[in-house]
Amino acid sequence: MSFLGFFFGLLALVFLLDVIELLRRAASKPHVTFAIVLQMGLLKLPHMGQLLFPFAVLFGGMTSFWRLTRSHELAVTRAAGISVWQFLLPVLLLAFMLGVFKVTIFNPLSSTTLARFQTLEASNLKGQKSILALSKSGLWLRQGISGGHAVVHARNILQQEDRVELLNTITFLYQGQDTFIGRIDAERAFLGDGFWRMENAWINTPEAPPIHKDEYWLETDLTLARIQDNFASPATMSFWKLPEFIKTLDEAGFSAIRHRLQFHSLLASPLLMCAMVLIAATFTLRHARRGATTFVIASGVLTGFILYFFSDVVYALGLSESIPVTLAAWSPSGVALMLGLAMLLHLEDG
């Protein structure tokens, strides 16, 4: 109950701040109504809820243990011969199950709503007709063809519902892994079911004159969903879809570091929830003098925020490949768990 109270309380606060920020951004957009802003705020809320899970577990644990300590129930429990590890076990199991719930059920919901939020944000606040973000060098796509692969480059892209059109395209054709066999320059290319239909195309092959075709058909295994997935942030990918998508990116030669970090961070979530319980117990299981009560509670909260900051730093190191991805994802949970265990062992068992 303490966890739920803090969780929904923090969600309400975050929702209020998000709506205020969205209203500020929509002030210069007359077509964006208050109903759309509320819808966007609600769609983003589950994603923010994922970030609030560890803090709700920490604050909920501190509140519960503090009440038990002040009512002397824990003193009676210890006098009956029950150790701190025994009465912490049910709480740790509950925290672990909350972590499993977050990963398996809450994460798919939040990834779906966040993807919808980004679509509304792109169309209403950013003025983009497509959520496909282009770099300064244009759009780059890698696809498979018979006996090799092709790299498609376009200066611009137009998307209307299921229709995708590339402008000023250059397609490099390779046999096997790296044997260049030709290049196709086209004024525009339309994505069909298993093919690109190119208009005003020039086909260039080594040691042969260019060939012009009004229309040229190039096979492709790309779909609109796969193209959009290449630009989707890991947060919009469900936990259940991430392993398959990481495998697809590896096979296509794309970097999957962000998605691997997201996947391993989700796997480590139940461990992080247990660590938050141990940290909460460390600061609230002992009686404190009146003057020290505020200091003890503030120390617990500060420790939680320091761990959150540490997680962001390690995540950035993993993203830059300064440390292995697995280490970057699991070390915050592991360090927090060992810190909590060490502090409890020192306080309870000397």
GUNU-647225 format. One record per residue (C-alpha): residue in three letters; chain; z, y, x. Coordinates in Angstrom, 2 decimals, padded with zeros to 5 digits. Example, Ala and Ser with C-alpha at 12.3 -4.5 7.8 and 13.67 -1.06 7.14 Angstrom:
residues 2
@residuo->ALA cadena->A zz->007.80 yy->-004.50 xx->012.30
@residuo->SER cadena->A zz->007.14 yy->-001.06 xx->013.67
//
This chain:
residues 350
@residuo->MET cadena->A zz->000.00 yy->000.00 xx->000.00
@residuo->SER cadena->A zz->000.72 yy->002.37 xx->002.89
@residuo->PHE cadena->A zz->-002.70 yy->001.60 xx->004.36
@residuo->LEU cadena->A zz->-004.46 yy->002.26 xx->001.04
@residuo->GLY cadena->A zz->-002.54 yy->005.48 xx->000.51
@residuo->PHE cadena->A zz->-003.48 yy->006.90 xx->003.91
@residuo->PHE cadena->A zz->-007.04 yy->005.54 xx->003.72
@residuo->PHE cadena->A zz->-007.89 yy->007.18 xx->000.39
@residuo->GLY cadena->A zz->-005.99 yy->010.34 xx->001.34
@residuo->LEU cadena->A zz->-008.02 yy->010.72 xx->004.54
@residuo->LEU cadena->A zz->-011.22 yy->009.90 xx->002.64
@residuo->ALA cadena->A zz->-010.51 yy->012.68 xx->000.14
@residuo->LEU cadena->A zz->-009.92 yy->015.17 xx->002.96
@residuo->VAL cadena->A zz->-013.11 yy->014.14 xx->004.80
@residuo->PHE cadena->A zz->-015.13 yy->014.27 xx->001.56
@residuo->LEU cadena->A zz->-013.92 yy->017.82 xx->000.89
@residuo->LEU cadena->A zz->-014.85 yy->018.98 xx->004.40
@residuo->ASP cadena->A zz->-018.25 yy->017.25 xx->004.23
@residuo->VAL cadena->A zz->-019.11 yy->018.84 xx->000.89
@residuo->ILE cadena->A zz->-018.16 yy->022.29 xx->002.23
@residuo->GLU cadena->A zz->-020.39 yy->021.78 xx->005.28
@residuo->LEU cadena->A zz->-023.29 yy->020.51 xx->003.14
@residuo->LEU cadena->A zz->-022.93 yy->023.51 xx->000.83
@residuo->ARG cadena->A zz->-023.14 yy->025.80 xx->003.85
@residuo->ARG cadena->A zz->-026.32 yy->024.06 xx->005.04
@residuo->ALA cadena->A zz->-027.82 yy->024.12 xx->001.54
@residuo->ALA cadena->A zz->-027.08 yy->027.83 xx->000.96
@residuo->SER cadena->A zz->-030.61 yy->028.82 xx->002.04
@residuo->LYS cadena->A zz->-032.26 yy->025.96 xx->000.09
@residuo->PRO cadena->A zz->-032.57 yy->027.03 xx->-003.58
@residuo->HIS cadena->A zz->-033.91 yy->023.61 xx->-004.66
@residuo->VAL cadena->A zz->-030.77 yy->021.81 xx->-003.43
@residuo->THR cadena->A zz->-028.35 yy->021.70 xx->-006.35
@residuo->PHE cadena->A zz->-024.61 yy->021.08 xx->-006.31
@residuo->ALA cadena->A zz->-025.23 yy->017.63 xx->-007.81
@residuo->ILE cadena->A zz->-027.43 yy->016.70 xx->-004.84
@residuo->VAL cadena->A zz->-024.76 yy->017.94 xx->-002.42
@residuo->LEU cadena->A zz->-022.11 yy->015.83 xx->-004.17
@residuo->GLN cadena->A zz->-024.42 yy->012.82 xx->-004.07
@residuo->MET cadena->A zz->-025.00 yy->013.28 xx->-000.34
@residuo->GLY cadena->A zz->-021.27 yy->013.64 xx->000.28
@residuo->LEU cadena->A zz->-020.53 yy->010.42 xx->-001.61
@residuo->LEU cadena->A zz->-023.30 yy->008.53 xx->000.21
@residuo->LYS cadena->A zz->-021.90 yy->009.56 xx->003.59
@residuo->LEU cadena->A zz->-018.30 yy->008.74 xx->002.62
@residuo->PRO cadena->A zz->-018.38 yy->004.95 xx->003.31
@residuo->HIS cadena->A zz->-019.63 yy->005.59 xx->006.86
@residuo->MET cadena->A zz->-016.77 yy->008.01 xx->007.47
@residuo->GLY cadena->A zz->-014.41 yy->005.43 xx->005.96
@residuo->GLN cadena->A zz->-015.34 yy->003.01 xx->008.73
@residuo->LEU cadena->A zz->-014.19 yy->005.55 xx->011.31
@residuo->LEU cadena->A zz->-010.94 yy->006.13 xx->009.41
@residuo->PHE cadena->A zz->-009.95 yy->002.45 xx->009.21
@residuo->PRO cadena->A zz->-008.00 yy->002.31 xx->012.52
@residuo->PHE cadena->A zz->-006.12 yy->005.55 xx->011.75
@residuo->ALA cadena->A zz->-005.20 yy->004.34 xx->008.26
@residuo->VAL cadena->A zz->-003.84 yy->001.10 xx->009.77
@residuo->LEU cadena->A zz->-001.87 yy->003.06 xx->012.41
@residuo->PHE cadena->A zz->-000.37 yy->005.59 xx->009.95
@residuo->GLY cadena->A zz->000.26 yy->002.93 xx->007.31
@residuo->GLY cadena->A zz->001.99 yy->000.70 xx->009.83
@residuo->MET cadena->A zz->004.15 yy->003.52 xx->011.14
@residuo->THR cadena->A zz->005.19 yy->004.48 xx->007.60
@residuo->SER cadena->A zz->006.08 yy->000.91 xx->006.61
@residuo->PHE cadena->A zz->008.06 yy->000.15 xx->009.79
@residuo->TRP cadena->A zz->009.84 yy->003.51 xx->009.63
@residuo->ARG cadena->A zz->011.04 yy->002.84 xx->006.07
@residuo->LEU cadena->A zz->012.26 yy->-000.63 xx->007.03
@residuo->THR cadena->A zz->014.09 yy->000.80 xx->010.03
@residuo->ARG cadena->A zz->015.77 yy->003.62 xx->008.10
@residuo->SER cadena->A zz->016.93 yy->001.25 xx->005.35
@residuo->HIS cadena->A zz->018.38 yy->-001.09 xx->008.03
@residuo->GLU cadena->A zz->016.35 yy->-004.04 xx->006.68
@residuo->LEU cadena->A zz->015.02 yy->-004.81 xx->010.14
@residuo->ALA cadena->A zz->018.56 yy->-004.77 xx->011.58
@residuo->VAL cadena->A zz->019.60 yy->-007.37 xx->009.00
@residuo->THR cadena->A zz->016.46 yy->-009.41 xx->009.73
@residuo->ARG cadena->A zz->017.22 yy->-009.42 xx->013.45
@residuo->ALA cadena->A zz->020.86 yy->-010.39 xx->012.75
@residuo->ALA cadena->A zz->019.58 yy->-013.40 xx->010.80
@residuo->GLY cadena->A zz->017.87 yy->-014.64 xx->013.97
@residuo->ILE cadena->A zz->014.30 yy->-013.58 xx->013.18
@residuo->SER cadena->A zz->012.55 yy->-012.00 xx->016.15
@residuo->VAL cadena->A zz->010.23 yy->-009.02 xx->016.06
@residuo->TRP cadena->A zz->007.24 yy->-011.30 xx->016.66
@residuo->GLN cadena->A zz->008.06 yy->-013.36 xx->013.57
@residuo->PHE cadena->A zz->008.24 yy->-010.47 xx->011.11
@residuo->LEU cadena->A zz->005.23 yy->-008.80 xx->012.73
@residuo->LEU cadena->A zz->003.04 yy->-011.88 xx->012.27
@residuo->PRO cadena->A zz->002.28 yy->-011.30 xx->008.54
@residuo->VAL cadena->A zz->001.42 yy->-007.66 xx->009.23
@residuo->LEU cadena->A zz->-000.87 yy->-008.64 xx->012.13
@residuo->LEU cadena->A zz->-002.62 yy->-011.21 xx->009.94
@residuo->LEU cadena->A zz->-003.11 yy->-008.60 xx->007.22
@residuo->ALA cadena->A zz->-004.51 yy->-006.11 xx->009.76
@residuo->PHE cadena->A zz->-006.86 yy->-008.78 xx->011.12
@residuo->MET cadena->A zz->-008.11 yy->-009.54 xx->007.60
@residuo->LEU cadena->A zz->-008.66 yy->-005.82 xx->007.01
@residuo->GLY cadena->A zz->-010.78 yy->-005.77 xx->010.16
@residuo->VAL cadena->A zz->-012.80 yy->-008.76 xx->008.92
@residuo->PHE cadena->A zz->-013.27 yy->-007.05 xx->005.55
@residuo->LYS cadena->A zz->-014.47 yy->-003.91 xx->007.29
@residuo->VAL cadena->A zz->-017.06 yy->-005.81 xx->009.34
@residuo->THR cadena->A zz->-018.39 yy->-008.28 xx->006.78
@residuo->ILE cadena->A zz->-018.26 yy->-006.34 xx->003.49
@residuo->PHE cadena->A zz->-017.55 yy->-002.65 xx->004.06
@residuo->ASN cadena->A zz->-020.05 yy->-002.23 xx->006.93
@residuo->PRO cadena->A zz->-023.12 yy->-003.46 xx->004.96
@residuo->LEU cadena->A zz->-022.18 yy->-001.04 xx->002.17
@residuo->SER cadena->A zz->-021.72 yy->001.91 xx->004.53
@residuo->SER cadena->A zz->-024.98 yy->001.20 xx->006.42
@residuo->THR cadena->A zz->-026.95 yy->001.16 xx->003.16
@residuo->THR cadena->A zz->-025.45 yy->004.39 xx->001.84
@residuo->LEU cadena->A zz->-025.82 yy->006.13 xx->005.23
@residuo->ALA cadena->A zz->-029.53 yy->005.27 xx->005.35
@residuo->ARG cadena->A zz->-029.93 yy->006.79 xx->001.88
@residuo->PHE cadena->A zz->-027.94 yy->009.87 xx->002.98
@residuo->GLN cadena->A zz->-030.22 yy->010.40 xx->005.99
@residuo->THR cadena->A zz->-033.28 yy->010.16 xx->003.73
@residuo->LEU cadena->A zz->-031.89 yy->012.84 xx->001.39
@residuo->GLU cadena->A zz->-030.81 yy->014.97 xx->004.35
@residuo->ALA cadena->A zz->-034.30 yy->014.81 xx->005.87
@residuo->SER cadena->A zz->-036.07 yy->015.76 xx->002.64
@residuo->ASN cadena->A zz->-033.61 yy->018.35 xx->001.26
@residuo->LEU cadena->A zz->-031.97 yy->020.01 xx->004.28
@residuo->LYS cadena->A zz->-034.36 yy->019.44 xx->007.19
@residuo->GLY cadena->A zz->-037.62 yy->019.80 xx->005.26
@residuo->GLN cadena->A zz->-039.08 yy->016.59 xx->006.70
@residuo->LYS cadena->A zz->-041.50 yy->014.52 xx->004.64
@residuo->SER cadena->A zz->-040.63 yy->011.47 xx->006.70
@residuo->ILE cadena->A zz->-037.46 yy->010.22 xx->008.35
@residuo->LEU cadena->A zz->-039.55 yy->009.09 xx->011.32
@residuo->ALA cadena->A zz->-038.50 yy->011.41 xx->014.13
@residuo->LEU cadena->A zz->-041.14 yy->012.22 xx->016.74
@residuo->SER cadena->A zz->-040.35 yy->012.96 xx->020.36
@residuo->LYS cadena->A zz->-042.10 yy->015.77 xx->022.20
@residuo->SER cadena->A zz->-044.67 yy->013.28 xx->023.48
@residuo->GLY cadena->A zz->-045.41 yy->011.95 xx->019.99
@residuo->LEU cadena->A zz->-044.94 yy->008.52 xx->018.45
@residuo->TRP cadena->A zz->-045.04 yy->005.35 xx->020.55
@residuo->LEU cadena->A zz->-045.26 yy->001.88 xx->019.00
@residuo->ARG cadena->A zz->-045.60 yy->-001.54 xx->020.61
@residuo->GLN cadena->A zz->-047.10 yy->-004.43 xx->018.65
@residuo->GLY cadena->A zz->-048.43 yy->-007.93 xx->019.15
@residuo->ILE cadena->A zz->-052.12 yy->-008.91 xx->019.00
@residuo->SER cadena->A zz->-053.94 yy->-012.17 xx->019.64
@residuo->GLY cadena->A zz->-053.40 yy->-013.15 xx->023.27
@residuo->GLY cadena->A zz->-051.40 yy->-010.06 xx->024.22
@residuo->HIS cadena->A zz->-050.04 yy->-006.80 xx->022.89
@residuo->ALA cadena->A zz->-051.01 yy->-003.20 xx->022.17
@residuo->VAL cadena->A zz->-049.27 yy->000.13 xx->022.63
@residuo->VAL cadena->A zz->-050.13 yy->002.71 xx->019.96
@residuo->HIS cadena->A zz->-049.60 yy->006.43 xx->020.60
@residuo->ALA cadena->A zz->-050.03 yy->009.17 xx->017.98
@residuo->ARG cadena->A zz->-049.54 yy->012.91 xx->018.17
@residuo->ASN cadena->A zz->-048.54 yy->013.19 xx->014.51
@residuo->ILE cadena->A zz->-047.55 yy->010.91 xx->011.65
@residuo->LEU cadena->A zz->-047.77 yy->011.40 xx->007.90
@residuo->GLN cadena->A zz->-045.77 yy->009.25 xx->005.49
@residuo->GLN cadena->A zz->-045.87 yy->009.41 xx->001.72
@residuo->GLU cadena->A zz->-043.92 yy->006.60 xx->000.07
@residuo->ASP cadena->A zz->-045.52 yy->003.38 xx->001.45
@residuo->ARG cadena->A zz->-048.56 yy->005.10 xx->002.98
@residuo->VAL cadena->A zz->-048.51 yy->005.69 xx->006.73
@residuo->GLU cadena->A zz->-051.18 yy->007.71 xx->008.55
@residuo->LEU cadena->A zz->-051.34 yy->008.36 xx->012.30
@residuo->LEU cadena->A zz->-053.31 yy->011.32 xx->013.66
@residuo->ASN cadena->A zz->-055.06 yy->011.54 xx->017.06
@residuo->THR cadena->A zz->-054.21 yy->008.01 xx->018.12
@residuo->ILE cadena->A zz->-054.68 yy->006.28 xx->021.46
@residuo->THR cadena->A zz->-054.24 yy->002.50 xx->021.56
@residuo->PHE cadena->A zz->-053.88 yy->000.66 xx->024.88
@residuo->LEU cadena->A zz->-054.79 yy->-003.03 xx->024.74
@residuo->TYR cadena->A zz->-053.26 yy->-005.62 xx->027.08
@residuo->GLN cadena->A zz->-053.90 yy->-009.31 xx->027.61
@residuo->GLY cadena->A zz->-050.78 yy->-011.29 xx->028.41
@residuo->GLN cadena->A zz->-047.98 yy->-009.12 xx->029.73
@residuo->ASP cadena->A zz->-049.68 yy->-006.39 xx->031.74
@residuo->THR cadena->A zz->-053.45 yy->-006.98 xx->032.09
@residuo->PHE cadena->A zz->-055.24 yy->-003.90 xx->030.74
@residuo->ILE cadena->A zz->-058.35 yy->-004.82 xx->028.74
@residuo->GLY cadena->A zz->-059.28 yy->-001.67 xx->026.85
@residuo->ARG cadena->A zz->-058.43 yy->001.52 xx->025.00
@residuo->ILE cadena->A zz->-059.20 yy->002.78 xx->021.52
@residuo->ASP cadena->A zz->-059.28 yy->006.52 xx->020.70
@residuo->ALA cadena->A zz->-059.32 yy->007.30 xx->016.99
@residuo->GLU cadena->A zz->-059.11 yy->010.45 xx->014.92
@residuo->ARG cadena->A zz->-056.75 yy->008.79 xx->012.44
@residuo->ALA cadena->A zz->-055.34 yy->005.36 xx->011.64
@residuo->PHE cadena->A zz->-054.01 yy->003.99 xx->008.34
@residuo->LEU cadena->A zz->-051.48 yy->001.15 xx->008.19
@residuo->GLY cadena->A zz->-052.58 yy->-001.70 xx->005.94
@residuo->ASP cadena->A zz->-051.34 yy->-005.21 xx->005.28
@residuo->GLY cadena->A zz->-051.65 yy->-006.77 xx->008.74
@residuo->PHE cadena->A zz->-054.10 yy->-004.25 xx->010.22
@residuo->TRP cadena->A zz->-054.72 yy->-000.65 xx->011.31
@residuo->ARG cadena->A zz->-057.83 yy->000.94 xx->009.76
@residuo->MET cadena->A zz->-059.06 yy->003.45 xx->012.33
@residuo->GLU cadena->A zz->-061.61 yy->006.18 xx->011.58
@residuo->ASN cadena->A zz->-064.02 yy->007.79 xx->014.05
@residuo->ALA cadena->A zz->-062.93 yy->005.40 xx->016.80
@residuo->TRP cadena->A zz->-064.20 yy->005.17 xx->020.39
@residuo->ILE cadena->A zz->-063.72 yy->001.78 xx->022.06
@residuo->ASN cadena->A zz->-063.45 yy->001.88 xx->025.84
@residuo->THR cadena->A zz->-063.46 yy->-001.27 xx->027.97
@residuo->PRO cadena->A zz->-063.50 yy->-001.55 xx->031.79
@residuo->GLU cadena->A zz->-066.96 yy->-001.43 xx->033.38
@residuo->ALA cadena->A zz->-068.72 yy->-000.82 xx->030.04
@residuo->PRO cadena->A zz->-069.95 yy->002.30 xx->028.21
@residuo->PRO cadena->A zz->-067.86 yy->003.59 xx->025.28
@residuo->ILE cadena->A zz->-068.74 yy->002.28 xx->021.82
@residuo->HIS cadena->A zz->-068.39 yy->004.48 xx->018.73
@residuo->LYS cadena->A zz->-067.47 yy->003.07 xx->015.32
@residuo->ASP cadena->A zz->-066.94 yy->004.97 xx->012.09
@residuo->GLU cadena->A zz->-064.32 yy->002.39 xx->011.15
@residuo->TYR cadena->A zz->-062.47 yy->-000.08 xx->013.33
@residuo->TRP cadena->A zz->-059.93 yy->-002.66 xx->012.22
@residuo->LEU cadena->A zz->-057.13 yy->-003.63 xx->014.60
@residuo->GLU cadena->A zz->-054.73 yy->-006.45 xx->013.75
@residuo->THR cadena->A zz->-051.02 yy->-005.61 xx->013.70
@residuo->ASP cadena->A zz->-047.70 yy->-007.25 xx->012.92
@residuo->LEU cadena->A zz->-046.08 yy->-003.88 xx->012.12
@residuo->THR cadena->A zz->-044.91 yy->-002.84 xx->008.67
@residuo->LEU cadena->A zz->-043.46 yy->000.43 xx->007.41
@residuo->ALA cadena->A zz->-039.98 yy->-001.14 xx->007.40
@residuo->ARG cadena->A zz->-040.30 yy->-002.25 xx->011.03
@residuo->ILE cadena->A zz->-041.58 yy->001.17 xx->012.11
@residuo->GLN cadena->A zz->-038.68 yy->002.88 xx->010.35
@residuo->ASP cadena->A zz->-036.21 yy->000.39 xx->011.86
@residuo->ASN cadena->A zz->-037.33 yy->001.40 xx->015.36
@residuo->PHE cadena->A zz->-036.10 yy->004.91 xx->014.57
@residuo->ALA cadena->A zz->-033.03 yy->003.94 xx->012.58
@residuo->SER cadena->A zz->-029.65 yy->004.61 xx->014.13
@residuo->PRO cadena->A zz->-027.45 yy->001.52 xx->014.65
@residuo->ALA cadena->A zz->-025.02 yy->002.85 xx->012.04
@residuo->THR cadena->A zz->-027.67 yy->002.31 xx->009.34
@residuo->MET cadena->A zz->-028.06 yy->-001.36 xx->010.32
@residuo->SER cadena->A zz->-025.88 yy->-003.93 xx->008.57
@residuo->PHE cadena->A zz->-023.67 yy->-006.19 xx->010.70
@residuo->TRP cadena->A zz->-025.59 yy->-009.20 xx->009.38
@residuo->LYS cadena->A zz->-029.00 yy->-007.75 xx->010.33
@residuo->LEU cadena->A zz->-028.11 yy->-006.49 xx->013.81
@residuo->PRO cadena->A zz->-028.47 yy->-009.82 xx->015.75
@residuo->GLU cadena->A zz->-031.97 yy->-010.46 xx->014.39
@residuo->PHE cadena->A zz->-033.00 yy->-006.84 xx->014.95
@residuo->ILE cadena->A zz->-031.70 yy->-006.88 xx->018.54
@residuo->LYS cadena->A zz->-033.77 yy->-010.02 xx->019.18
@residuo->THR cadena->A zz->-036.84 yy->-008.29 xx->017.71
@residuo->LEU cadena->A zz->-036.35 yy->-005.23 xx->019.92
@residuo->ASP cadena->A zz->-035.99 yy->-007.42 xx->023.02
@residuo->GLU cadena->A zz->-039.18 yy->-009.32 xx->022.23
@residuo->ALA cadena->A zz->-041.06 yy->-006.06 xx->021.65
@residuo->GLY cadena->A zz->-039.80 yy->-004.56 xx->024.91
@residuo->PHE cadena->A zz->-037.67 yy->-001.81 xx->023.33
@residuo->SER cadena->A zz->-034.19 yy->-000.87 xx->024.50
@residuo->ALA cadena->A zz->-031.44 yy->-002.37 xx->022.31
@residuo->ILE cadena->A zz->-028.39 yy->-000.95 xx->024.09
@residuo->ARG cadena->A zz->-027.21 yy->001.19 xx->021.15
@residuo->HIS cadena->A zz->-027.57 yy->-001.70 xx->018.73
@residuo->ARG cadena->A zz->-025.76 yy->-004.12 xx->021.06
@residuo->LEU cadena->A zz->-022.91 yy->-001.63 xx->021.43
@residuo->GLN cadena->A zz->-022.70 yy->-001.26 xx->017.65
@residuo->PHE cadena->A zz->-022.69 yy->-005.04 xx->017.12
@residuo->HIS cadena->A zz->-019.99 yy->-005.78 xx->019.72
@residuo->SER cadena->A zz->-017.89 yy->-002.83 xx->018.54
@residuo->LEU cadena->A zz->-017.93 yy->-004.27 xx->015.03
@residuo->LEU cadena->A zz->-016.95 yy->-007.70 xx->016.37
@residuo->ALA cadena->A zz->-013.99 yy->-006.12 xx->018.15
@residuo->SER cadena->A zz->-012.77 yy->-004.28 xx->015.01
@residuo->PRO cadena->A zz->-010.24 yy->-006.95 xx->013.85
@residuo->LEU cadena->A zz->-008.69 yy->-006.91 xx->017.32
@residuo->LEU cadena->A zz->-008.44 yy->-003.10 xx->017.21
@residuo->MET cadena->A zz->-006.65 yy->-003.25 xx->013.85
@residuo->CYS cadena->A zz->-004.05 yy->-005.62 xx->015.31
@residuo->ALA cadena->A zz->-003.62 yy->-003.30 xx->018.29
@residuo->MET cadena->A zz->-002.94 yy->-000.37 xx->015.95
@residuo->VAL cadena->A zz->-000.19 yy->-002.39 xx->014.24
@residuo->LEU cadena->A zz->001.47 yy->-003.12 xx->017.60
@residuo->ILE cadena->A zz->001.31 yy->000.54 xx->018.60
@residuo->ALA cadena->A zz->002.79 yy->001.56 xx->015.24
@residuo->ALA cadena->A zz->005.61 yy->-000.96 xx->015.70
@residuo->THR cadena->A zz->006.32 yy->000.28 xx->019.22
@residuo->PHE cadena->A zz->007.13 yy->003.81 xx->018.04
@residuo->THR cadena->A zz->008.95 yy->003.06 xx->014.77
@residuo->LEU cadena->A zz->010.95 yy->-000.19 xx->015.08
@residuo->ARG cadena->A zz->013.80 yy->001.46 xx->016.98
@residuo->HIS cadena->A zz->016.36 yy->003.85 xx->015.51
@residuo->ALA cadena->A zz->015.89 yy->007.37 xx->016.81
@residuo->ARG cadena->A zz->018.31 yy->010.24 xx->016.74
@residuo->ARG cadena->A zz->017.53 yy->012.97 xx->014.25
@residuo->GLY cadena->A zz->016.11 yy->015.33 xx->016.80
@residuo->ALA cadena->A zz->013.91 yy->012.65 xx->018.26
@residuo->THR cadena->A zz->012.35 yy->011.45 xx->014.97
@residuo->THR cadena->A zz->009.55 yy->014.00 xx->014.95
@residuo->PHE cadena->A zz->008.88 yy->013.39 xx->018.63
@residuo->VAL cadena->A zz->008.58 yy->009.62 xx->018.11
@residuo->ILE cadena->A zz->006.18 yy->009.95 xx->015.18
@residuo->ALA cadena->A zz->004.10 yy->012.59 xx->016.96
@residuo->SER cadena->A zz->003.91 yy->010.34 xx->020.04
@residuo->GLY cadena->A zz->002.53 yy->007.48 xx->017.94
@residuo->VAL cadena->A zz->-000.10 yy->009.69 xx->016.33
@residuo->LEU cadena->A zz->-001.06 yy->011.18 xx->019.70
@residuo->THR cadena->A zz->-001.43 yy->007.69 xx->021.19
@residuo->GLY cadena->A zz->-003.83 yy->006.76 xx->018.39
@residuo->PHE cadena->A zz->-006.01 yy->009.81 xx->019.05
@residuo->ILE cadena->A zz->-005.98 yy->009.17 xx->022.81
@residuo->LEU cadena->A zz->-007.24 yy->005.63 xx->022.18
@residuo->TYR cadena->A zz->-009.97 yy->007.03 xx->019.93
@residuo->PHE cadena->A zz->-011.02 yy->009.48 xx->022.65
@residuo->PHE cadena->A zz->-010.92 yy->006.67 xx->025.22
@residuo->SER cadena->A zz->-013.20 yy->004.58 xx->022.96
@residuo->ASP cadena->A zz->-015.76 yy->007.41 xx->022.82
@residuo->VAL cadena->A zz->-015.74 yy->007.82 xx->026.61
@residuo->VAL cadena->A zz->-016.19 yy->004.10 xx->027.22
@residuo->TYR cadena->A zz->-018.93 yy->003.98 xx->024.56
@residuo->ALA cadena->A zz->-020.81 yy->006.77 xx->026.37
@residuo->LEU cadena->A zz->-020.49 yy->004.88 xx->029.66
@residuo->GLY cadena->A zz->-021.90 yy->001.76 xx->028.03
@residuo->LEU cadena->A zz->-024.75 yy->003.75 xx->026.48
@residuo->SER cadena->A zz->-025.71 yy->005.11 xx->029.89
@residuo->GLU cadena->A zz->-025.48 yy->001.54 xx->031.33
@residuo->SER cadena->A zz->-022.80 yy->002.64 xx->033.80
@residuo->ILE cadena->A zz->-020.75 yy->-000.36 xx->032.65
@residuo->PRO cadena->A zz->-021.82 yy->-003.56 xx->030.85
@residuo->VAL cadena->A zz->-022.32 yy->-003.30 xx->027.10
@residuo->THR cadena->A zz->-019.81 yy->-006.06 xx->026.32
@residuo->LEU cadena->A zz->-017.13 yy->-004.39 xx->028.45
@residuo->ALA cadena->A zz->-017.76 yy->-001.01 xx->026.82
@residuo->ALA cadena->A zz->-017.43 yy->-002.46 xx->023.32
@residuo->TRP cadena->A zz->-014.42 yy->-004.71 xx->023.85
@residuo->SER cadena->A zz->-012.32 yy->-002.81 xx->026.39
@residuo->PRO cadena->A zz->-010.85 yy->-000.19 xx->023.93
@residuo->SER cadena->A zz->-009.56 yy->-002.95 xx->021.64
@residuo->GLY cadena->A zz->-008.38 yy->-005.09 xx->024.54
@residuo->VAL cadena->A zz->-006.62 yy->-002.24 xx->026.33
@residuo->ALA cadena->A zz->-004.93 yy->-001.08 xx->023.12
@residuo->LEU cadena->A zz->-003.78 yy->-004.63 xx->022.33
@residuo->MET cadena->A zz->-002.36 yy->-005.22 xx->025.81
@residuo->LEU cadena->A zz->-000.68 yy->-001.80 xx->025.78
@residuo->GLY cadena->A zz->001.00 yy->-002.56 xx->022.46
@residuo->LEU cadena->A zz->002.11 yy->-006.02 xx->023.60
@residuo->ALA cadena->A zz->003.48 yy->-004.69 xx->026.88
@residuo->MET cadena->A zz->005.47 yy->-001.92 xx->025.20
@residuo->LEU cadena->A zz->006.94 yy->-004.27 xx->022.58
@residuo->LEU cadena->A zz->007.86 yy->-006.87 xx->025.22
@residuo->HIS cadena->A zz->009.63 yy->-004.16 xx->027.23
@residuo->LEU cadena->A zz->011.54 yy->-002.80 xx->024.23
@residuo->GLU cadena->A zz->012.47 yy->-006.09 xx->022.55
@residuo->ASP cadena->A zz->012.75 yy->-008.64 xx->025.35
@residuo->GLY cadena->A zz->013.71 yy->-006.38 xx->028.21
//
